[in-house]
Amino acid sequence: MATERTATEWALFATLVVLWGSAFLMIKLTVDTIPPLTAVAFRLILALAVLYPAMRFSGQKLPPLFTLNADTQHIARRQWIYLALVGITGNALPFSLIMWGQTEIDSSLAGIFIAFAPLTTLVLAHFFLPGETMNKAKALGFGLGFLGIVVLLGPGMVNQFDKSNDLFHQLAVFGGALSYGVSIVMARKMPVLHPMSAGTGLTLVAMLLMIPLAIFFERPWSVEPSGLSLLMLCLLGVFSTGIANVLFFFLINSAGATFVSLSNYLLPMWAVLMGAIFLSERLSFNTLAALTLILMGVGLSQLRATTKT
């Protein structure tokens, strides 16, 4: 029997889709004048400035770095290990790959690639998560999604390797989607930790990793960003990362993961819409066909879970 959602939950869900789906437009305008690693570092700094006060306001805190109690120390150590793994695979790595990829490819294209993330989770969950065995519908869903990626890359993708960097940037964004899928599986295996504490901790780890990388490779102090890029980076960090994560954790606790997973259907379409309206990005037949195949694949993979909600 379906669970009735409140108007507040639907409103927060819609807000989450807008914030996440608009991130690709913000990224495209950010990397126009700000290098990718520098942009990721500042994005995480701004996100943490939102998440940490929200965590403390909710009465939660980060796991201790050191305690004299051996049992508590063992639990905290495992929590920080998983926070580091999820922080890298769910923030630092995909943020960097997507930022770099979008220096050359359209924001709408990036949004479509990211739709493959839940299909990656689907396959990994089959091997690493008890009770998440692949069935025929899930296998068909993954097959359709993979076919969508092949269509998106184009029929001549092998020949493109020696002709253009564009394919490498597409593969970078696709790699970001794969990394997101890995992070979801790791997060499900994480020791018990309040969602707000987990979100703040993994953002902190990712930030501490990205700041030195940005300093070493890009010398942020020498960057001359435009006003528009700075504005987009602030919006990206505060709203599409920090506030969006707060809404995400609230909805997970309030409405459940299955309800939030419905955003997988809407994020690519919102990214495409934003790219078309604000950047005049045009969609080829390949892109539209790929979007259809990937969304059908995600739909089939979610079908069983949705009917049980």
N, C-alpha and C positions, 0 to 999 in steps of 0.2 A: 504493500500500500504506500502510495506516494506521501511524502511529508509536506505539509503546507508551510510555505516560507512566509515570513513576515515582510511587510513593505520595507522595513528598515534593512533587512537582509538583502532584498532585491536591489535597493538603492545603493548599498555598499558594494554589492557585486558589480553593478553597472559602473560605479566609480572606479573600481579596481580594473575593469576591462579598459576603461578610457585611459587610466594612468599607465598601465602596462603597454597597451597598444600604441599609445602616443610616444613611448620611449624611443622607438625607431626613428621617428621624425626628429626628435630632440637630439639623438645621437648623430644623425646625418648633418645637422646644422652645427653641432658642437665640434666635430672633427674637421670641419671646414678650415678652422684656424688653430685648433688645439690638438696636439699630438695624442694618440690613443692612450698610452700608458698614463700620461699626465691627467687626461680626462677621467680615466678610471679611478686614479688615486683620489682626486678631488670629489668625484661622485660618491665614493665610499666615506670620505670624511664628512660630507654633508649628510649622508644617510645615517651615519652613526650619531651625528648631532641631533637627529630626530629620534632614533631608536633608543638610545641610552636613557634620556629623560622619560620616555614612554615606558620603558622597562621599570625604572625606579618608581614611577607614578603608580604602576600596576602592582607594586609591592614585591617585585621580583629582583633578583640579583644574579650576577655571573657566578659560575662555579669558582671555588677558591683555588688560587694558584698553589698555595701551600697550607697544610694543616698538620697538626701533631697527631691527629687520629688516623691510624693506618688504614682503616676501612674507608673512611671518608676521603682520604688522599687517593686511594686506588680508584674510587668511583669518579672523583674529580679529574684524575689523569685520563681516564677513558673518555670522559665527556669532552675534555679539551682536544684529545686526539681526533674525535669525530667532528668537533667544531672546526678544527683545522682542515680536515679532509673536505667537509661540506663547504667551508669558506673558500677553498681553492677551486673545487669543481663547480660550485654553485654561484660564485661571485667573481673571484679574481680571474680565473681562466676564461669563462664565457664572456664576461664583460670586455676583456682585452681582445679576444678573437672577434667579437662582434664590432667593437669600435674600429679595429683595424680593417675588417672586411668592409665596413660602411664608408671607408675613405674612397672606395671605388664603385660600390654597387648601390642601387636604390634602396631607400628605406622600406618600401613595400616588399621588395624581394627578400630582404632580411627578415621581415615579419613572417613571410611564408615559410622560410627555412626553419624558423624557430618552432613552427607547428609540429616538427618531427620529434621534438623532445619527449612528449608522452609516449610515442611509439618506441623510442629507445628504452624508456623505463619499462615498457611492456616486456621487451625481450630480456632485459637484465633481471627483472623481477621473477621471470620463469626459472632462472638458475639460482638466484640468491635469496629470494623471499619465500618462506613457507606459505602455502595456500594461494600462490599467485601463478599457478600452472597455466601454460598456454593452451587455449582451446581453439577450435576451428575458426570461430569468429575473430578471435584475437590474431591468429595467424594470417587470416585473409586481410584483416585491417592493416597489419604490418606490411604485407605484400603490396597493398594499394598505396600505402604511404611511401614505401621505398620506390615504387614505380613513379610516384609523383616527383620525388627527388631527381630521378634519372631524367624525367621530362623537363624539370626545372633547369638542370644543368645544360640540357640541350643535346641533340644527337651527335654533334661533333666535339664532345667534351674532350676526348682523347687527343684530338688534333690541336685543341686550344692550348695545350701545355706549352708549346713552343711558339705561340703566336701572341699571347696576351697574358697579362697578370690578372685579368678579370676573373678567370676561373679559380685562381688561388684565393682571391678575396671571397668568392662564393663558398669555397670549401672551408675557409676560416669561419664563416658564419654558421655553416653546417656543423663544423666542429664545436662551435658554441652550443648548438642544440644538443649534440651528443653529450657534451659535458653537463648540461642541465639535467639530462636524463640520468646520468650517473649519480649526480648529487642527490636526486630524489630517492634513489635506492639506498644510498648511504645514510640519508636523513632518517629513513624508516628503520634503520638498524641502530640508530643512535641511542645510547642509554637515556633513561627517562630524564627529561629536562623541560621546564616550562617553555612554550613556544617563543615568548618574548625574550627570555634569556638566551635561547638557542639562536634566534635571529640576530640579537645584539652581539653575541659572542662570535658567530661566524663572520659577521661584518667587520668586527674588530680585527680578527685574524687576517682577513683579506686586505684590509687597509694597511696593516703593518707590513704585509708582503709587498703591496703595490707602491708604497711611498718610496722605498729605496730603489726599486726598479725604475720608477719614473725619473728619479734624481740621476741615476747612473746612465740611463740610455737617452734621456730627452732633455735634461737640464731645464726644468720648468721655469726657472727665473729668466731664461732668455726668450720665452714664448711671448708673442705679441698678439693676443686674441682679440677678435672683434667684439663689440658690445653684444651682438646677437648670439655669438658662440658662448659668451659668459652667461647670458641670460638663460640659454637653453641648458647649459651645464648645471646651473643652480636649480632650475625646474626639474631636471633629470634626477639630481641627487636628493633634493628635498621631497618632491612629490612622487615621481615614478619609482623611486627606490625606498626612501625612508617611510613616508606616509603610506605608500602602497603596501609595504611589508607589515605595518601596523594593522591595516585593514585586513590583509591576508590572514594574519594570526588570529584576529578577532573572528573572522568568518569561519576559519577552521574549527575553532572552539564552539562557535554558535550553530553553524549549519552543516559542518562536516566537510571532509575532503572531496567527496563525490560531487557535492554542489559546486564547490570552488573549481573543480576540474572542468566544468562546463565552459570555463573561460577559454579553454583550448580551441573551441569552435569559433570564438568571436575575436580573439586577438589578431589573427592574420587578416581578417576582413577589415578590422579597424585600422590596422597598419596600412593596408592597401588604400583605404579611404583617405587617410591623412596624407599619404604620399601623393595621391592624385589631386587633392584639393590645394595643398600648400606648396608642393614642389613640382606640380604638373608632370608627375611620373606617369608614363604610359605603360599599359599592360599588354604584353604580347599574347598570342594564342597559347604558346607554351606555358606562360605564367598562369593564365587562367585555368588551363587544363591541369597543371600541377597543383594549384590551390584546391581544385575540386577533388582530385585524387587523394591528397593528403587529408583533407577534412573528412572525406568518406572513410579513410583508414582510421582516423582518430575516432570517428563515430562508431565504427564497428568494434574497436577495441574497448570502448566505454559502454557498449550497449548493455551488457549483462549487469555491470555495476549500477548503471542508471536505473534499470528496471527494478532493482532491489531497494532503491532509496525510499 
